């Protein structure tokens, strides 16, 4: 049966699915689950158009992987059909371990296990079902394959994952600072000594990529209102876990209730317990349904927070480059305690919280972006670039923020 399919994508136009294995994976229920998980979590509370899903992103990354392989083959790189299929499968499945609302739930309902670990576990389960057809894809995904440049296309500082999410997230949010020359970047790719490199004439496209990544992080991914909303969701789920374990009956789907009731860590996923099966049933709709129930909970903390998030009555957030003064935290805490008549200090943590967030647009020493100069030698992009501030973008920027209900007097 011919399973070569063409899909219509709003960013790239027509996407061709050339491998039967890729089509089978796309059709699998575990991959279809990604249709029900938004790519940018709660960012649509700031950018209404940010309604695209991780399924969209995975298909886009598949398209860019195909273009990258085609480019490298045209420059004499030996990439077999089996390797092309495996690299494409690896990028298709690279985010399959994401839970609803992405990183927010990695800290709220599971402990010490990231989406990359869960992605690998799901790929291994799929591999059993497919009788080993993902062996090579798993080697590429984990960086253990002999051709490292294929691994770098899946996970690196200039991989097709980042290329797609920057251009796609820019498209759907309307934040044009994220627009990059992804097509030129791919055309400038080559391999030197098993290392993925960019030809020197592509240096300006690389500069634009790094700068765009920095701007997208602070304007979209780490936007202060999005951070506040995510922290509110984290505390809602923590409160729900606390109440369930204290014996209160809370309405939730079976998948979500499992994680509220049980301590789930990496061992839980690999021990053959029910954790992975319940996780595979969990998506954004489980959370939204629960929030709508919890708006009317008898627990006033859970009720107030759930109602605030559902109705977008988000907390106030103060954000800056310097730590929040202890006096300011104490002042806000006292105001919240009086305004909401909170007698139990334990409950205050749900209404006043201060955190930090950080980002570096480029990380020196971590799969560096290497430029092949005209004389054939290789150098880090920061050494070749004449951009005045490019090296500075490798510095980690840390920001501090304080969140509390908006009903309090403003400073």
C-alpha positions as CSV (number, residue, x, y, z in Angstrom):
1,X,0.0,0.0,0.0
2,X,1.4,3.4,-0.9
3,X,1.6,5.5,2.2
4,X,3.3,8.6,0.7
5,X,1.2,11.4,2.0
6,X,1.1,15.2,1.5
7,X,-0.1,17.5,4.3
8,X,-0.9,21.2,4.2
9,X,0.9,23.2,6.8
10,X,0.2,26.9,7.4
11,X,3.9,27.7,7.8
12,X,5.6,25.7,5.0
13,X,2.8,24.8,2.7
14,X,2.8,21.2,1.5
15,X,4.7,18.7,3.7
16,X,5.5,15.3,2.1
17,X,5.6,12.2,4.3
18,X,7.8,9.8,2.3
19,X,8.4,6.9,4.7
20,X,5.8,4.4,5.6
21,X,7.2,4.1,9.2
22,X,6.7,7.9,9.7
23,X,3.1,7.7,8.5
24,X,2.4,4.7,10.9
25,X,3.9,6.7,13.8
26,X,1.8,9.8,12.9
27,X,-1.3,7.6,13.0
28,X,-0.5,6.1,16.3
29,X,-2.7,7.1,19.3
30,X,0.4,8.2,21.3
31,X,1.3,10.7,18.5
32,X,-2.4,11.7,18.0
33,X,-2.4,12.7,21.6
34,X,-0.1,15.6,20.7
35,X,-3.0,17.2,18.9
36,X,-4.5,17.8,22.3
37,X,-1.4,19.5,23.8
38,X,-0.8,23.1,22.9
39,X,2.8,24.0,21.9
40,X,3.0,27.1,24.0
41,X,0.9,26.1,27.0
42,X,-0.7,29.2,28.6
43,X,0.9,31.7,26.2
44,X,-2.5,32.1,24.5
45,X,-3.5,34.2,27.6
46,X,-1.1,36.8,26.2
47,X,-1.1,36.0,22.5
48,X,-4.5,34.8,21.4
49,X,-3.3,33.2,18.2
50,X,-1.0,30.8,20.0
51,X,-3.3,27.9,19.7
52,X,-1.0,25.6,17.7
53,X,-0.2,22.1,19.1
54,X,2.8,19.9,19.6
55,X,1.5,17.9,16.7
56,X,1.9,20.9,14.4
57,X,5.4,21.4,15.6
58,X,6.4,17.7,15.2
59,X,5.2,17.7,11.6
60,X,7.1,20.9,10.9
61,X,10.3,19.5,12.3
62,X,9.8,16.4,10.1
63,X,9.6,18.7,7.1
64,X,12.8,20.5,8.0
65,X,14.6,17.3,8.7
66,X,13.8,16.1,5.2
67,X,15.1,19.3,3.8
68,X,18.3,19.1,5.8
69,X,19.0,15.5,4.8
70,X,18.4,16.5,1.1
71,X,20.9,19.3,1.5
72,X,23.6,17.2,3.1
73,X,23.2,14.5,0.5
74,X,23.5,17.1,-2.3
75,X,26.9,18.0,-0.7
76,X,28.2,14.4,-0.9
77,X,27.2,13.2,2.6
78,X,26.4,9.5,2.7
79,X,23.0,9.2,4.4
80,X,21.2,5.9,3.7
81,X,17.5,5.6,3.5
82,X,17.4,3.7,6.8
83,X,19.3,6.6,8.5
84,X,17.1,9.2,6.9
85,X,14.0,7.3,8.1
86,X,15.5,6.9,11.6
87,X,16.5,10.6,11.9
88,X,13.0,11.6,10.8
89,X,11.4,9.3,13.3
90,X,13.6,10.7,16.0
91,X,12.5,14.2,15.3
92,X,8.9,13.3,14.9
93,X,8.9,11.7,18.4
94,X,11.3,14.1,20.2
95,X,8.5,15.8,22.1
96,X,6.1,12.9,22.6
97,X,6.9,12.8,26.3
98,X,5.5,16.3,26.9
99,X,2.6,16.5,29.3
100,X,-0.2,19.1,29.2
101,X,1.0,22.7,29.5
102,X,4.6,21.5,29.0
103,X,7.1,22.3,31.7
104,X,4.5,23.5,34.2
105,X,3.4,20.0,34.9
106,X,6.9,18.6,35.0
107,X,7.3,20.1,38.4
108,X,3.7,19.9,39.6
109,X,2.6,16.3,39.1
110,X,5.8,14.4,38.5
111,X,9.2,14.6,40.3
112,X,12.7,14.5,38.9
113,X,11.8,13.3,35.4
114,X,11.8,15.6,32.4
115,X,9.9,15.3,29.1
116,X,13.1,14.0,27.4
117,X,13.2,11.0,29.7
118,X,9.5,10.3,29.2
119,X,9.9,10.7,25.4
120,X,12.6,8.1,25.4
121,X,10.5,5.7,27.5
122,X,7.6,6.1,25.2
123,X,9.9,5.5,22.1
124,X,11.1,2.3,23.8
125,X,7.6,1.1,24.3
126,X,6.7,2.0,20.7
127,X,9.8,0.1,19.6
128,X,8.6,-3.0,21.3
129,X,5.3,-2.7,19.5
130,X,7.1,-2.2,16.2
131,X,9.5,-5.1,16.7
132,X,12.6,-3.0,16.8
133,X,12.0,-0.7,13.9
134,X,12.9,2.3,16.1
135,X,16.3,0.9,17.2
136,X,18.3,3.3,15.0
137,X,15.9,6.2,15.7
138,X,16.5,5.7,19.5
139,X,20.3,5.7,19.0
140,X,20.1,9.0,17.1
141,X,17.7,10.5,19.7
142,X,20.0,9.6,22.6
143,X,23.1,10.8,20.7
144,X,24.7,7.4,20.6
145,X,24.7,6.8,16.9
146,X,28.1,6.8,15.1
147,X,27.1,9.7,12.7
148,X,26.9,12.5,15.2
149,X,25.8,15.0,12.7
150,X,22.5,13.2,12.5
151,X,22.2,13.4,16.3
152,X,22.9,17.1,16.1
153,X,20.1,17.6,13.7
154,X,17.7,16.3,16.3
155,X,19.4,17.9,19.4
156,X,21.9,20.7,19.1
157,X,22.1,24.4,19.3
158,X,21.1,24.7,15.7
159,X,18.8,21.7,15.3
160,X,15.6,21.4,13.2
161,X,13.6,21.4,16.4
162,X,14.6,25.0,17.2
163,X,14.3,26.1,13.6
164,X,10.7,25.0,13.5
165,X,9.6,26.2,16.9
166,X,11.0,29.7,16.3
167,X,9.4,30.2,13.0
168,X,6.2,28.5,14.0
169,X,5.7,30.2,17.3
170,X,6.5,33.5,15.7
171,X,3.9,32.9,13.0
172,X,1.1,32.0,15.5
173,X,1.9,34.6,18.1
174,X,2.5,37.4,15.6
175,X,5.8,38.2,17.3
176,X,7.9,38.9,14.1
177,X,11.2,39.1,16.0
178,X,11.2,35.3,15.8
179,X,11.2,35.1,12.0
180,X,14.4,33.5,10.9
181,X,15.9,32.4,7.6
182,X,15.4,28.7,8.2
183,X,15.6,27.8,4.6
184,X,19.0,29.6,4.1
185,X,20.3,28.1,7.4
186,X,19.5,24.6,6.1
187,X,21.1,25.3,2.7
188,X,24.2,26.4,4.5
189,X,24.6,23.2,6.5
190,X,27.4,20.8,5.8
191,X,29.4,18.1,7.6
192,X,33.1,18.3,8.5
193,X,34.7,15.4,10.3
194,X,31.2,14.1,11.4
195,X,30.4,17.6,12.8
196,X,27.4,19.6,11.6
197,X,28.7,23.0,10.5
198,X,27.4,26.1,8.7
199,X,29.3,27.6,5.7
200,X,30.7,31.1,6.4
201,X,28.4,32.8,4.0
202,X,25.5,31.7,6.3
203,X,27.0,33.6,9.3
204,X,24.4,36.4,9.2
205,X,21.6,33.9,9.2
206,X,23.1,32.3,12.3
207,X,23.4,35.7,14.0
208,X,19.8,36.4,13.3
209,X,18.8,32.9,14.6
210,X,20.6,33.5,18.0
211,X,19.3,37.0,18.4
212,X,15.7,35.9,17.5
213,X,15.9,33.1,20.0
214,X,16.8,35.5,22.7
215,X,13.9,37.9,21.8
216,X,11.4,35.1,21.5
217,X,12.3,33.8,25.0
218,X,11.7,37.1,26.7
219,X,8.8,38.2,24.6
220,X,7.0,34.8,24.4
221,X,8.3,31.8,26.3
222,X,9.3,33.7,29.4
223,X,6.8,36.6,29.1
224,X,6.1,37.7,32.6
225,X,2.3,37.2,32.4
226,X,2.8,33.7,31.0
227,X,5.2,32.9,33.9
228,X,2.7,34.1,36.4
229,X,-0.1,32.1,34.9
230,X,2.1,28.9,34.8
231,X,3.1,29.5,38.5
232,X,-0.6,29.8,39.3
233,X,-1.3,26.5,37.5
234,X,1.5,24.8,39.3
235,X,0.1,25.9,42.7
236,X,-3.4,24.8,41.8
237,X,-2.1,21.3,41.0
238,X,0.0,21.2,44.2
239,X,-3.0,22.3,46.2
240,X,-5.1,19.6,44.5
241,X,-2.5,17.0,45.3
242,X,-2.4,18.1,48.9
243,X,-6.2,17.9,49.3
244,X,-6.5,14.5,47.6
245,X,-3.8,13.1,49.9
246,X,-5.6,14.6,52.9
247,X,-8.6,12.6,52.0
248,X,-10.8,15.1,50.1
249,X,-12.7,13.9,47.1
250,X,-11.9,16.1,44.0
251,X,-13.4,15.7,40.6
252,X,-10.7,14.7,38.0
253,X,-10.3,12.4,35.1
254,X,-8.8,8.9,35.9
255,X,-5.4,9.9,34.4
256,X,-5.1,13.2,36.3
257,X,-6.4,11.6,39.5
258,X,-3.6,9.0,39.3
259,X,-1.0,11.7,39.4
260,X,-2.7,13.7,42.2
261,X,-2.9,10.6,44.4
262,X,0.5,9.0,43.8
263,X,4.1,10.1,44.1
264,X,5.4,9.7,40.6
265,X,9.1,9.9,39.8
266,X,11.4,8.4,37.1
267,X,11.4,5.0,38.8
268,X,7.6,4.9,38.6
269,X,7.8,5.2,34.8
270,X,10.4,2.5,34.3
271,X,9.2,0.0,37.0
272,X,6.3,-1.3,35.0
273,X,3.7,0.5,37.1
274,X,0.7,2.2,35.6
275,X,2.4,5.6,35.5
276,X,3.3,5.6,31.8
277,X,-0.1,4.3,30.7
278,X,-1.9,7.1,32.7
279,X,0.6,9.7,31.4
280,X,-0.2,8.6,27.8
281,X,-3.9,9.4,28.5
282,X,-3.2,12.9,29.9
283,X,-3.6,16.0,27.9
284,X,-4.7,19.6,28.1
285,X,-8.4,18.7,28.3
286,X,-7.8,16.8,31.6
287,X,-6.6,20.0,33.2
288,X,-9.2,22.3,31.8
289,X,-12.0,19.9,32.9
290,X,-10.6,19.7,36.4
291,X,-10.2,23.5,36.7
292,X,-13.8,24.0,35.8
293,X,-14.9,21.6,38.5
294,X,-12.5,23.0,41.1
295,X,-13.8,26.5,40.6
296,X,-16.7,25.4,42.9
297,X,-14.6,23.4,45.3
298,X,-15.3,23.6,49.0
299,X,-11.6,24.5,49.5
300,X,-11.4,28.2,49.1
301,X,-7.8,28.3,48.1
302,X,-8.4,25.8,45.2
303,X,-11.6,27.5,44.2
304,X,-10.2,31.0,44.1
305,X,-7.1,30.0,42.1
306,X,-9.0,27.9,39.7
307,X,-11.6,30.6,39.1
308,X,-8.8,33.2,38.6
309,X,-7.0,31.1,36.0
310,X,-10.1,30.0,34.0
311,X,-11.4,33.6,33.9
312,X,-7.9,35.1,33.3
313,X,-8.0,37.1,36.5
314,X,-4.3,36.6,36.8
315,X,-2.1,37.7,39.7
316,X,0.0,40.9,39.5
317,X,3.7,40.2,38.7
318,X,6.7,42.4,39.5
319,X,9.7,41.4,37.6
320,X,13.3,42.7,37.4
321,X,17.0,41.9,37.1
322,X,17.6,42.3,40.8
323,X,16.3,40.1,43.6
324,X,12.9,41.1,45.1
325,X,13.7,43.0,48.4
326,X,12.8,41.1,51.5
327,X,10.9,44.1,52.8
328,X,8.7,44.1,49.7
329,X,7.9,40.4,50.0
330,X,7.0,40.9,53.7
331,X,4.8,43.9,52.9
332,X,2.9,42.0,50.2
333,X,2.5,39.0,52.4
334,X,1.0,41.0,55.2
335,X,-1.4,42.7,52.9
336,X,-2.6,39.4,51.4
337,X,-3.0,37.9,54.9
338,X,-5.2,40.8,55.9
339,X,-7.2,41.1,52.7
340,X,-8.0,37.5,52.4
341,X,-8.2,36.9,56.2
342,X,-5.8,34.0,56.0
343,X,-4.9,32.6,59.4
344,X,-2.9,29.6,58.3
345,X,0.5,30.6,57.0
346,X,0.6,27.4,55.0
347,X,-2.0,28.9,52.7
348,X,-0.1,32.0,52.0
349,X,2.3,30.2,49.7
350,X,-0.5,29.9,47.2
351,X,-1.1,33.6,47.1
352,X,2.4,35.1,47.4
353,X,5.3,33.6,45.6
354,X,8.6,34.7,44.3
355,X,10.7,32.8,41.8
356,X,13.6,33.3,39.3
357,X,13.8,32.4,35.6
358,X,16.8,32.4,33.4
359,X,17.9,32.0,29.8
360,X,20.9,32.1,27.6
361,X,20.4,32.4,23.8
362,X,23.6,30.6,23.1
363,X,25.6,28.2,25.3
364,X,29.4,28.1,24.8
365,X,30.9,24.6,25.2
366,X,27.6,22.8,24.5
367,X,27.4,21.5,21.0
368,X,28.7,24.8,19.7
369,X,27.5,26.3,16.4
370,X,30.6,25.9,14.2
371,X,31.4,27.9,11.1
372,X,33.4,26.6,8.3
373,X,35.5,29.5,7.1
374,X,36.6,30.1,3.5
375,X,40.0,28.5,4.2
376,X,38.3,25.3,5.4
377,X,39.1,25.8,9.1
378,X,36.4,25.7,11.8
379,X,35.6,28.3,14.4
380,X,32.8,29.0,16.9
381,X,30.2,31.4,15.6
382,X,31.2,34.0,18.3
383,X,34.7,34.0,17.0
384,X,33.8,34.6,13.4
385,X,30.9,37.0,13.9
386,X,31.4,40.7,13.7
387,X,28.1,41.2,15.7
388,X,29.1,43.4,18.6
389,X,26.9,41.6,21.2
390,X,26.8,38.0,20.0
391,X,29.3,36.7,22.5
392,X,27.3,38.5,25.3
393,X,24.3,36.4,24.3
394,X,26.1,33.4,25.7
395,X,25.7,34.9,29.2
396,X,22.9,33.6,31.3
397,X,20.3,36.3,32.1
398,X,18.5,35.8,35.4
399,X,15.3,37.6,36.3
400,X,13.4,37.7,39.6
401,X,9.7,38.0,40.0
402,X,7.0,38.3,42.7
403,X,3.4,37.4,42.2
404,X,0.3,38.2,44.3
405,X,-3.4,39.0,43.7
406,X,-4.2,42.2,41.8
407,X,-6.8,43.3,44.4
408,X,-4.0,44.5,46.7
409,X,-2.9,48.2,46.7
410,X,-0.2,48.7,44.1
411,X,3.3,50.1,45.0
